[in-house]
């Protein structure tokens, strides 16, 4: 009977470990932890109720719930409308899980009856926010496989009112009132008890074992009955036949053959008694020989038949033991499958490391492009400063030319000298304008080049985003494989506990990878937004530079007209006054144009300063990306 008890305990332990693996899997989900931390009951129910509905049938689940420390029910997925009750008086696994902040598994009572519980603590951003539990029902479906595999019946009984009732059983026999004293004795004493009973017309030899919970408290009784009716009937018939034959022999022979009977019956019976002592000692290999006569021979044959029956029963027990060994081989096969899952996880981790290396190379290219772009922006800024200086010089020249024209108008007698001076100043002004045009054209070319590089930078950032998508997919697959490995390890029972730890570490590494990938994705988004803003700024800068180029060309044409007018003034002193007036008006227009150029130049300079700052920020983001990728390599 001890072997049968051990087999039941193994089934219970495997189911409890499976429940703990499920609870640990749910507790590790960041979205679930976040919803639990903010006490969002509706979000948890919406996300997890379909999961419970899908798993409860195949896994024989009866409970799925969340608790607030130490053991207050927050959400029962198996009964959502009931929550807020205190479970601390009878739910030791929940109290222990929240106190120790570690996963627990075992047999435990509850509001809805006994169950094999797996409880895991839930953490959010490093804070302990409660616990999550899965419960596997103690019912007929749980223990029927034992009867199918090993051939014996099992009953699990619990107290109900003044008596006991079946919680689970593999047979159809009813509860007999005369069982109650035995059940109460086992339940109260916590000790095993063996008893032969007559039930439903059958002779049963039943072993009663106390069923103890997670804390060692007796919460029920495990009964394993064995039908010995046929064996007892055979022994009874044999004994009746033997006694009848013996009495008949005594009546016929009488006192006269007493001594003869001693030789014929007494000595053989002594040998038979010694043979029975050997059987009582567990030796079933020997048999009574043929050296018996009369009824003693019949008795010897009956005892041999009984010995054969007992030997057959022992062989069946050894076959059951062989089946238990076969189950051990199945456990080893499950471990081999878990090892294969480990190889797949290692392969995925290698792929993740390779992709992280590619992301590191792209980040280096982004950093180099940012530095080159920063140098070009600095050059454009210097060109803008030179343009501003030239424009200021042009404005001064225009003011001097305007004063000269007014002097010509007031003093016609010095027209020739003033015309020569104006010609000289106009020539200088034209050169300055030509230089301004050349500088502006250079700025325009550099701005276009800068725009192209910014576009290329945006494309490189998009490439990094695609790589990050691949990393995220790999991390999701790694997390899924880690879950499968944890479940396989849980099925393996005690032998798979070590690999369950490895699977949990792999799952944590996958979560850390997903977190780092999210940070990198946020950094890349900032880079892309900065690149798009810089492209828009460069479009505006290119437009402003083109306008400045047009205005500078207009200034050059105006100065050319001034030179021609001054030459005409040298030949036509008579029309100096009229020409001077026209020249004055043209000078005013030039002054306005030069002022406009100066304003546009200042705006361009400010735009270049903003571009330089944006490029600097871009370089910093690229460095941050490289640091994140290094952390991924180290992880």
Secondary structure, 3 states (H helix, E strand, C coil): CHHHHHHHHHHHHHHHHHHHHHHHHHHCCHHHHHHHHCCCHHHHHHHHHHHHHHHHHHCCEEEEEEEECCCEEEEECCCCCCCCCECCCCCHHHHHHHHHCCCEEEEECCCCCCEEEEEEEEEECCEEEEEEEEEEECCHHHHHHHHHHHCCCCEEEEEECCEEEEEEECCCCCCCHHHHHHHHHHHHHCCCEEEEEEECCEEEEEEEEEEECCCCCEEEEEEEEEECHHHHHHHHHHHHHHHHHHHHHHHHHCHHHHHHHHHHHHHHHHHHHHHHHHHHCCCCCCCCCCCCCHHHHHHHHHHHHHHHHHHHHHHHHHHHHHHHHHHHHHHHHHHHHHHHHHHHHHHHHHHHHHHHHHHHHHHHHHHHHHHHHHHHHHHHHHHHHHHHHHHHHHHHHHHHHHHHHHHHHHCHHHHHHHHHHHHHHHHHHHHHHHHHHHHHHHHHHHHHHHHHHHHHHHHHHHHHHHHHHHHHHHHHHHHHHHHHHHHHHHHCHHHHHHHHHHHHHHHHHHHHHHHHHHHHHHHHHHHHHHHHHHHHHHHHHHHHHHHHHHHHHHHHHHHHHHHHHHHHHHHCHHHHHHHHHHHHHHHHHHHHHHHHHHHHHHHHHHHHHHHHHHHHHHHHHHHHHHHHHHHHHHC
